[in-house]
Amino acid sequence: MKRIVLTGGGTAGHVTPHLAILPSLLERGYEIHYVGTPDGIERSIMEPLEGVTYHPVESGKLRRYFDLKNVTDAFRVIRGIEEAKKLMRELRPDVCFSKGGFVSVPVVRGAAAAGVPILCHESDLTPGLANKLSARFAKVIACTFPECVEAVGSKGVLTGTPLRASLFEGRRDKGLQISGLDGEKPVLLMTGGSLGAQAVNKALREALPALLKSFDVLHLTGKGNLDPSLSGLKGYSQFEFVSDEMPHLLACADLVLSRAGSNTLCELQALKKPMLLVPYPSSASRGDQILNAESFRRRGLAHVLPQDQMTAESLTDALFRLYGERDTLRSALEKAPAANGTKKILALIEDIQKK
């Protein structure tokens, strides 16, 4: 039986692509081990899954700025590397697949010390700090964006991001049933992730009087962000967060308003959804969403509205413009390289074991 170690964590974006390849790995007879932190989001997602054995190792947060915790966290990373080395020598896996995030650094270092071939995946346009530190130990760095392939050099391969098969099983009629919308108008879906997007939520709600004249609005607000005063408003449906229902809600959407996280962008590209992106500003992130959104805009795959230019009026204008150019966007999305990287990642996992 082949044995694989998966790692990645800190945010759900570093974990969910693993879920897309798990069924195929199990079908191919892999024994699956996941290495993450003792109390990170990766543990809550991966440990309960049947067929996955979870192993916690110590790790510190990787910061690009001065903080006294950098000193203590450095020792935690060193301890994590020793724990990962010991674990790798015990497991003797055939391959290690890393999705990045700070926990991946000690795991990749431990795998390299044990002679385990390593495949890294970078979702964003520019490599994150964890992948920069891990790159020298990897045989291949799989990339979602063509710009990232150029940035990482000879090890880079354009693959897209692994996407779960259920994403493509959504039904429009089911989505309309879940949302309570009648489908007589085009459906605008707004999503900001599990925590929502406060600035976009506010602008969208202020724009509802203008938007509801032409669209039905399906609003995923994020946890704790429902507005009870809008309950029962005709043509408007709001949810804090959805999981299994998401493929159906996407299937009924004619256009999407979204942040610009790389996993979300790959999903929307794969589903050929005309999208208006409002990336997180650099003041609230390392600026990766701005770069992601600009890449999509430059390639004609999306429209972009910077958050500092967003008002109810500018958002309304941008959404009507998006709908008017939806056919052009769909054509560009059809011609773009495949966004679903599941098959390519699985092939690379097999290939690097032979090198």
N, C-alpha and C positions, 0 to 999 in steps of 0.2 A: 504493500500500500504506500502511495506517495504521501508525503507530509508537507504541509505548507504553513508558514507563519504569516499572519496578517497583522499589520499595525497601523496606527493613525489615531489621532484624537485631539481633544481640546475643544472642538466644535463638531456639530453633526455633519458638516460638510466634509470632514476628514474621515467620516465613518460610513455614511450611507452608500458610497460607491461600492464598498465591500459587499453590501447586501445584494447588489445586482449580480455579482459573480458567484455568490455562495451556492445557489442551486446547481450551477454547472460544475463547480468544484466537487460537490457531493456526488453528482452523477458520474463524474470521472474517477471517483474512488479516493479522493483526497481525504486524509485525516487533517482536520482544520484546527489550528491553534491561534488564538488572538492574544496579542500582548498589548496591554494598555496600562493606564495609571490605576491606582487603587480606588480612586473615587471620582474619576472623570466621566463625562457623558458617554464615552465609548463603552464603559463597563455596563451602564444601564441598558444600552442598546444591544450589545453583543453577548453578554454572559447568559441571558435567558434563552438564547437560540439553541434549538436542538442540533446536534452535530458539531457544535463549537465548544472548545475548551478554552476558558479564559485564564490568563496568567497576568497578575499585576506586577509591575516593576516601578521603582522610584524614578521620578523625573522632575526637573525644575522648569519653570516657565522661561522661554527665550524672549528676551527684551532687546529692542533696538535703542533703548534710552537708558540713562543712568538711574539705577535704583539699588539701594543697599541689599535688597533681596537677591540681586545678581550674584553676590558673593556666596550666600548660603545655598542658592539654587545650583550654583556650579558644583558644589559638593554632592547635591542630590543627583545631578546628572552623572557624575563620576560613579556614585553608588549604583545608579541604574544601569550603567554600562557593565559593571561587574556582575550584577544580577542577570542581565541579558546574556552575557557570555556564558555564565553557568547554565542558564536555561537552554541556550542553543546547543551546548555540548551534550545536554541530557536528551533533548528532542531530536537532534541531528536532522533538521528539516531539509527537504530537497530544494526549497526556494523560500525567499522572504519577499512579500509584496507590501510596500510602504505607501500610505496615502498622505504622509506628512503630518504636521502638527508636532508640538514639542515632544510628545512621548516617543515619536519615531526615531529621534536622534540616538538615544542610548540603545534602542533595539537594533537599528541598522549597524551601529558600531559593534554591538555584540555579535551580530550575524556575520559581519565581515571578519571578525577575529576568529570565528569558528569555521570560516571557509564556505559560508552559505552564499549562493548567488542571490543578488538583490535586484529587484525591479522597483523603481520609484515612480510615482505618478504625481504630476503637478497640474492642478486644476486651473490656476490663474495665468494671466498673461505673462507675469514675471515670477520667477521662482521665489517661494517663501523662504524665510530664514532657515527653517528646518531642512528643507530640500537642498538649500545651498550647502549646508554643513554635511549632508548625506551624499551629495552627488559623486564625490570622488570614490565612494565605496560601491556605487551602483554599476551594474553592467549596462543597463538601459534606463533612460528617463522618459517615460511616456508623458506626452503633453496634450493638453486640450486645445491650446491656441497655437497657430503657426508661428507667431512672434516668439513664443516660448521655446520652440524647437531651435530657432536661431540663437536665442540667449544661452541655452545650455550646451550648444556645440555638438560635437560628433556623436554624443550619446543620445541625443534627442530624437524621438520618433513621434509623429503626429498620430494620435489615436482617438481623440475625443474622450469623453468620460463614461464609465460604465453606468448604464441606466437600467432600472428594474423593468422586467418584461410587463409587469402590471400597468406601467405608464401608458402602454399602447393598447390597452384593453378597455379604455373608457368608452362610454356610450352617451351620445348627446341627450337622448330621451331620459336616460337615468339621471344625468346631471341636472336637467330641468326639473325632474321630479324631486330631487334632493333639495334644490334651491327654492322650489316653489315658484319659479318663473315660467311664463307661458311660451317663451321663445318667439313671440310675434315681432319683437325688435331684436336687433343685433345685441349680443351679450358681451359686456365689458367685464372682465375678471381682473380684480386688483389683488395682488398678493405681496406681502412684505416679510414672509417668513414666520416662524413660530412666535417671535416676539413682536411682530408687526413693524410698521414703519410710521412713526408718529406724525412726521411732517407731511407724508403723503396721505395718510388717513385724514388729516385735517383739511388739506387742500381738496381732496376728493369729495368730502362731505359738503364743503362750501360750494363745490361745483355741481352738486346733485340737481338743483333746480334747472340748470341748463342741460345737463347730460341726460336726464330722464325723459326729456322730450324726444330723444332719438335712440337711446339705448336703455336696455335693462342692465342693472349694475349688480354684480356678484362680488361682494367685498369680504375678503379674508383679513380680518382686522389685527390678528395677533392676540395672545392671551391677555385678558383684562381690558380689552379695548372696544368692547361692544358699546353702542350708543342706544340705550333703551328708548330714547325719544324718537328714533327712526323706525322702531318696530312697526310693522304693518304698512309702511310706506310702499305704495304700488310701484312695482318695477325695481325694488331694492331689496336685496337679501344679504344678510351679514352673518358670518360665522367667526368665532375666535380662531379656530384652527381645525383643520381636517387632516385625516390620514388616508384610510382606505378609500375614501370618497373622492380624493383629489383627481385621479384619472378621469372620472366622470365629469367633474366640474371643468376640467381643462377641455374635455371633448365638446362641451356646450359653449365654450368661449369663442367668440369671433375675433376678439382682440384682447391683449393683456397689458396691464400696467404693473410694472414690477421694479424691484431693486435689481442689482446686476451681479449677484453672486454667481459664480461660474457654474455650479450644478444646476441652478434654475435656468440659466441661459442655455445650457445644453439640452435640457428638457424641452424648453420652448422652441429651440431650433429643430430638434428632432420631430416635434409635433407640427412644425411649420406654422407657428402662431405669429401673426403680426404683433409686434411689441413696442411699447414705449417704456424706456428705461429711465429711472431716476436713481442714479448710483449714490451710495453713501458718500458724503463729502470727505475730503482728505482730513478734515478736522476730527472726524469720527472713526477713521480707519487708516490703514497704511496706504490707501489710495488705489487698491487693487480693483475695486469696482469701477472707478472712473476709467481705468485703463481697459478693463473688460468691455465696458459700454462703448468706449471710443473705437475699439477694434470691431465690434458689431456694426457700429454706425458707418465706419470707413468701408466695410465690406458690403454695405447696403442691406444688412440683415435686421436692422432695428432703427428706430428713431430714439433720440436722447434728449431729455430735458434736465439740465443741471438743477440741483435742489435750490441753489441760491437764486435761480431765475423762476422758480415755481410759485405761482399764485393760483387761485381758483380760475382766473381768466386765462392765464397762459397754459394751464393744464387742460382746460376745456378746448382751447384752440389746437393744442398739440394732439389731443385725442381725435378731434374731427379731422385733422390733417392726416393722421395715421390711418383712419378708416378710409379716407379718400384714396390713399396710396396702397391699400392693402394688397391688391393684386401684384403690384411691383415688388413688394416685400416678399410675398409668397413665392414668386418666381425666383428671387435671389436665394431664398431659403432652400428651394428645391435643388438649386445648382451648387450649393455649398458642400464642402466635405462632410461626410457623415458625422453627426454629433454623438451618436451612440457608440461608445468605445468598448462595449462588452466583449465582442468577439475578438477584437484586436488585443485587448489586455489578456484574455485567456490564451491566445496564441503566443504572446510574449512570455507568459508564465511557463509555457511548455518549452519555448525555444531557448531561453536563457539557461535552462538546466542542461542543455546539450553543448553549450559553448565552453 
